[in-house]
Amino acid sequence: MNDAVTVLRLQGVSRRYRDLEILQASDFELHRGETVALLGPSGSGKSSLLHIAGLLEAPSGGEVFIGGKATSTLPDAAKTRLRRDYLGFVYQFHHLLPEFSALGNVSLPRLIRGEKRGDAEREAARLLTSMGLGERLNHQPGQLSGGEQQRTAIARALANHPKILLADEPTGNLDPKTSAKVFDALLEIVRAEGLAALVATHDSRLARRLDRIIVIRDQRLVEIDRDSVEA
């Protein structure tokens, strides 16, 4: 499954919002090529944990290591580079730019990085085709179904070849049938690209398909046995 190279490590991470404690001194490691589900109901702190792991917000205590590098003292510009080069994000809502085609949306991260348009579009087309959207490259988001929009968002998250994919309820806005298809596509491309993935979900059936499952219990991260989770 993986060669135990740690790409993301949380060490003693805590998060407090005024008087509300979300996380207490929690530890977690994510290894290269590994998929981990972060299971729990809405409001349990899954999004906060992903934001901390993705350097979108700072923990109240503890340290986040990405690629073995401590991040708490990095300047904002260095954190931005880490997010750009090391991390891919998928959210419950696709957040595609409506004026751009699927190809344009997926090309954009590489264009921002300074890549030539032709090269960026070739890679975008490859990713979209891998997601089953080879015939929808030139369609704008409004011309795509909900599932197609989310698959486009997944392809965009992978455009810069991140080492870690952080997904926050990536199928939570879809009906069960479409959700299963999008999750299939996500797992297939994550494994084909050799990524590590941390996927927050409230759907235990989807969580059981990943390599490991963690939950936030009593403000701490706890790993649980997949067989203990009801399908």
C-alpha positions as CSV (number, residue, x, y, z in Angstrom):
1,M,0.0,0.0,0.0
2,N,2.7,2.5,0.9
3,D,6.4,2.5,1.9
4,A,5.7,4.4,5.2
5,V,7.1,7.7,4.0
6,T,5.3,10.3,6.1
7,V,4.0,13.2,4.0
8,L,1.8,14.8,6.6
9,R,2.2,14.7,10.4
10,L,0.2,16.4,13.1
11,Q,2.0,16.6,16.5
12,G,0.1,17.6,19.6
13,V,-2.3,19.7,17.5
14,S,-5.1,21.6,19.3
15,R,-7.7,24.0,18.1
16,R,-9.8,26.4,20.2
17,Y,-12.4,28.9,19.1
18,R,-12.8,31.3,22.0
19,D,-14.3,29.0,24.7
20,L,-15.0,26.1,22.4
21,E,-12.4,23.4,22.2
22,I,-12.4,21.5,18.9
23,L,-9.2,19.5,19.2
24,Q,-6.9,18.6,22.1
25,A,-3.3,17.6,21.7
26,S,-3.9,15.3,18.7
27,D,-1.4,13.3,16.7
28,F,-1.8,11.9,13.2
29,E,0.4,10.6,10.4
30,L,-0.5,10.2,6.7
31,H,1.9,8.1,4.5
32,R,2.6,8.3,0.8
33,G,0.1,6.3,-1.2
34,E,-2.3,5.9,1.7
35,T,-6.0,6.8,1.9
36,V,-7.5,7.8,5.2
37,A,-11.1,8.6,6.0
38,L,-11.9,11.3,8.6
39,L,-15.4,10.1,9.8
40,G,-17.9,12.1,11.8
41,P,-21.1,14.1,11.6
42,S,-21.4,17.7,10.6
43,G,-20.0,20.0,13.2
44,S,-17.6,17.5,14.7
45,G,-14.5,19.4,13.6
46,K,-13.6,17.6,10.4
47,S,-13.3,20.8,8.4
48,S,-11.2,22.5,11.1
49,L,-8.8,19.6,11.0
50,L,-8.5,19.7,7.3
51,H,-7.9,23.5,7.3
52,I,-5.1,23.0,9.8
53,A,-3.6,20.1,7.8
54,G,-3.8,22.3,4.7
55,L,-2.2,25.4,6.3
56,L,-5.4,27.3,5.8
57,E,-5.6,28.1,9.5
58,A,-3.1,27.8,12.3
59,P,-3.6,25.4,15.2
60,S,-3.9,26.8,18.7
61,G,-1.1,24.5,19.7
62,G,1.2,21.8,18.3
63,E,2.9,21.5,15.0
64,V,2.0,20.5,11.4
65,F,4.8,18.9,9.4
66,I,4.5,18.6,5.6
67,G,7.1,16.6,3.8
68,G,9.0,16.5,7.1
69,K,9.1,20.3,7.4
70,A,7.7,22.1,10.4
71,T,5.3,24.8,9.2
72,S,4.4,26.9,12.2
73,T,7.2,29.4,11.8
74,L,7.1,29.6,8.0
75,P,6.3,33.0,6.5
76,D,3.0,33.3,4.6
77,A,4.8,33.2,1.2
78,A,6.4,29.9,2.1
79,K,3.1,28.4,3.3
80,T,1.5,29.5,0.0
81,R,4.2,27.7,-1.9
82,L,3.7,24.5,0.1
83,R,0.0,24.6,-0.5
84,R,0.5,25.2,-4.2
85,D,3.2,22.5,-4.7
86,Y,2.3,19.9,-2.1
87,L,-1.4,20.0,-1.5
88,G,-4.6,19.6,-3.5
89,F,-8.0,20.6,-2.1
90,V,-11.5,19.3,-2.9
91,Y,-14.6,20.8,-1.2
92,Q,-18.2,19.8,-0.9
93,F,-19.1,22.5,-3.5
94,H,-17.1,22.5,-6.7
95,H,-16.3,26.3,-6.8
96,L,-15.6,26.1,-10.5
97,L,-15.2,29.4,-12.4
98,P,-18.4,29.7,-14.5
99,E,-16.9,31.6,-17.3
100,F,-14.2,28.9,-18.0
101,S,-14.7,25.5,-19.6
102,A,-13.8,22.4,-17.7
103,L,-10.4,22.4,-19.6
104,G,-9.9,26.1,-18.6
105,N,-10.7,25.4,-14.9
106,V,-8.3,22.5,-14.7
107,S,-5.6,24.4,-16.7
108,L,-5.7,27.4,-14.4
109,P,-3.5,26.2,-11.5
110,R,-0.7,25.3,-13.9
111,L,-1.1,28.6,-15.8
112,I,-0.8,30.5,-12.5
113,R,2.4,28.6,-11.8
114,G,3.8,29.9,-15.1
115,E,3.4,27.0,-17.4
116,K,2.8,27.5,-21.1
117,R,-0.8,27.3,-22.1
118,G,-0.4,24.3,-24.4
119,D,1.4,22.2,-21.8
120,A,-1.1,23.2,-19.1
121,E,-4.1,22.2,-21.3
122,R,-2.5,18.9,-22.3
123,E,-2.2,17.9,-18.7
124,A,-5.7,19.2,-17.9
125,A,-7.1,17.1,-20.7
126,R,-5.3,14.0,-19.4
127,L,-6.7,14.5,-15.9
128,L,-10.2,15.2,-17.2
129,T,-10.1,12.2,-19.5
130,S,-8.9,10.1,-16.5
131,M,-12.1,11.3,-14.7
132,G,-14.3,10.2,-17.6
133,L,-14.8,13.7,-18.9
134,G,-12.8,13.4,-22.2
135,E,-15.9,14.5,-24.2
136,R,-16.8,17.4,-21.9
137,L,-13.5,19.4,-22.0
138,N,-15.0,22.4,-23.6
139,H,-18.2,22.5,-21.6
140,Q,-18.7,25.3,-19.0
141,P,-19.8,24.3,-15.5
142,G,-23.4,25.2,-16.2
143,Q,-23.4,22.6,-18.9
144,L,-22.2,19.9,-16.7
145,S,-24.1,17.7,-14.2
146,G,-23.4,17.9,-10.5
147,G,-21.3,14.8,-10.7
148,E,-19.4,16.1,-13.7
149,Q,-18.7,19.4,-11.9
150,Q,-17.3,17.6,-8.9
151,R,-15.1,15.4,-11.0
152,T,-13.8,18.5,-12.7
153,A,-13.0,20.0,-9.3
154,I,-11.1,16.8,-8.4
155,A,-9.1,17.0,-11.6
156,R,-8.4,20.7,-10.8
157,A,-7.1,19.7,-7.3
158,L,-4.6,17.4,-9.0
159,A,-3.5,19.7,-11.7
160,N,-0.2,20.7,-10.0
161,H,0.6,17.0,-9.1
162,P,0.3,17.4,-5.3
163,K,1.5,14.8,-3.0
164,I,-1.5,15.1,-0.6
165,L,-5.2,15.4,-1.5
166,L,-7.4,16.9,1.3
167,A,-11.1,16.4,0.5
168,D,-13.8,17.9,2.7
169,E,-17.1,16.0,2.1
170,P,-16.3,15.7,-1.6
171,T,-19.6,13.9,-2.4
172,G,-21.7,15.5,0.3
173,N,-23.7,17.6,-2.1
174,L,-24.6,14.7,-4.5
175,D,-27.4,12.1,-4.5
176,P,-26.3,8.6,-3.4
177,K,-26.0,7.1,-6.9
178,T,-23.9,10.1,-8.2
179,S,-21.9,10.2,-4.9
180,A,-20.8,6.6,-5.4
181,K,-19.7,7.2,-9.0
182,V,-17.7,10.3,-8.0
183,F,-16.1,8.5,-5.1
184,D,-15.2,5.7,-7.4
185,A,-13.5,8.2,-9.8
186,L,-11.7,9.9,-6.9
187,L,-10.3,6.7,-5.5
188,E,-9.2,5.5,-8.9
189,I,-7.3,8.6,-9.8
190,V,-5.8,9.0,-6.3
191,R,-4.4,5.5,-6.5
192,A,-3.3,5.8,-10.1
193,E,-1.4,9.0,-9.3
194,G,0.1,7.5,-6.1
195,L,-1.2,10.2,-3.8
196,A,-1.9,10.3,-0.1
197,A,-5.4,11.4,0.7
198,L,-7.3,12.5,3.8
199,V,-11.0,12.5,3.1
200,A,-13.6,13.9,5.5
201,T,-17.0,12.3,5.2
202,H,-20.1,11.4,7.2
203,D,-20.8,8.4,5.0
204,S,-19.5,5.3,6.7
205,R,-20.0,3.2,3.5
206,L,-17.5,5.4,1.7
207,A,-15.2,5.5,4.7
208,R,-14.9,1.7,4.8
209,R,-13.4,1.8,1.3
210,L,-10.3,3.7,2.4
211,D,-7.2,2.2,4.0
212,R,-7.8,3.6,7.5
213,I,-10.5,5.4,9.4
214,I,-10.0,8.1,12.1
215,V,-12.6,10.0,14.1
216,I,-12.7,13.0,16.3
217,R,-13.8,11.6,19.7
218,D,-13.8,13.7,22.9
219,Q,-11.7,16.4,21.0
220,R,-9.0,13.9,20.1
221,L,-8.1,12.0,16.9
222,V,-8.7,8.3,17.4
223,E,-8.2,5.5,14.8
224,I,-10.9,2.9,14.6
225,D,-11.2,-0.5,13.0
226,R,-12.9,-0.4,9.7
227,D,-14.9,-3.5,10.6
228,S,-16.4,-1.7,13.6
229,V,-18.0,0.9,11.3
230,E,-21.5,0.0,10.1
231,A,-21.8,-0.1,6.3
